[in-house]
Amino acid sequence: MLNEILEEKGVKGLWSGTVPSLILVSNPIIQFAAYDYLKRLVLSSQSKKQLRGREAFVLGAVAKLLATVLTYPLQLAQVRL
């Protein structure tokens, strides 16, 4: 398979999806940062030390949604390479 790619697309073909893949590593970073920010915001507004299970679930879902919305165009670009 490696030889086929080299023959058809050259060395550039081997590395064609690398940059978008490296950028997509930012998805979990964005998710974690968004969750942490939202968590601190909720805890400080309610003067609590811990989130309830439902709150943590909703904040995690919102954080994942944000990360996905921000990185989805990169996922499309990677697939089309």
C-alpha positions as CSV (number, residue, x, y, z in Angstrom):
1,M,0.0,0.0,0.0
2,L,2.8,2.4,0.8
3,N,4.5,1.7,-2.5
4,E,1.2,2.3,-4.3
5,I,0.8,5.7,-2.7
6,L,4.4,6.6,-3.5
7,E,3.9,5.5,-7.2
8,E,0.6,7.3,-7.7
9,K,0.9,10.5,-5.6
10,G,4.6,10.6,-4.6
11,V,6.0,11.6,-1.2
12,K,3.5,14.5,-1.0
13,G,0.6,11.9,-1.1
14,L,2.0,10.2,2.0
15,W,1.7,13.3,4.0
16,S,-1.5,14.8,2.5
17,G,-3.7,14.5,5.5
18,T,-1.2,15.1,8.2
19,V,-1.7,18.8,8.8
20,P,-5.5,18.5,9.2
21,S,-5.0,15.5,11.5
22,L,-2.7,17.5,13.7
23,I,-5.1,20.4,13.8
24,L,-7.9,18.1,14.7
25,V,-6.1,17.2,17.9
26,S,-7.5,20.5,19.1
27,N,-11.0,19.1,19.3
28,P,-10.5,17.5,22.8
29,I,-8.5,20.5,23.9
30,I,-11.4,22.8,23.0
31,Q,-13.8,20.5,24.6
32,F,-11.9,20.3,27.9
33,A,-11.3,24.1,28.0
34,A,-15.0,24.8,27.3
35,Y,-16.2,22.3,29.9
36,D,-13.8,23.7,32.5
37,Y,-14.9,27.3,31.7
38,L,-18.6,26.4,31.8
39,K,-18.1,24.4,35.0
40,R,-16.4,27.3,36.8
41,L,-19.1,29.7,35.6
42,V,-22.0,27.5,36.9
43,L,-20.2,26.8,40.2
44,S,-19.4,30.4,40.9
45,S,-22.9,31.6,40.0
46,Q,-24.5,29.0,42.4
47,S,-21.8,29.1,45.1
48,K,-21.4,25.4,44.9
49,K,-18.3,23.1,45.1
50,Q,-19.5,20.3,42.8
51,L,-21.9,19.9,39.9
52,R,-24.8,17.5,40.0
53,G,-24.7,14.6,37.6
54,R,-27.3,16.2,35.2
55,E,-25.4,19.5,35.2
56,A,-22.1,17.8,34.4
57,F,-23.7,15.8,31.6
58,V,-25.3,19.0,30.0
59,L,-22.1,21.0,30.3
60,G,-20.1,18.1,28.7
61,A,-22.6,17.9,25.9
62,V,-22.4,21.6,25.3
63,A,-18.6,21.6,25.4
64,K,-18.5,18.7,22.9
65,L,-21.0,20.5,20.6
66,L,-18.8,23.6,20.6
67,A,-15.6,21.7,19.9
68,T,-17.3,19.8,17.1
69,V,-18.8,22.9,15.5
70,L,-15.4,24.6,15.5
71,T,-13.4,21.6,14.1
72,Y,-16.0,20.1,11.7
73,P,-14.8,22.1,8.7
74,L,-11.3,20.7,9.2
75,Q,-12.8,17.2,9.3
76,L,-14.5,17.8,5.9
77,A,-11.2,19.2,4.5
78,Q,-9.3,16.1,5.7
79,V,-11.8,13.7,4.1
80,R,-11.6,15.5,0.8
81,L,-7.8,15.4,0.6
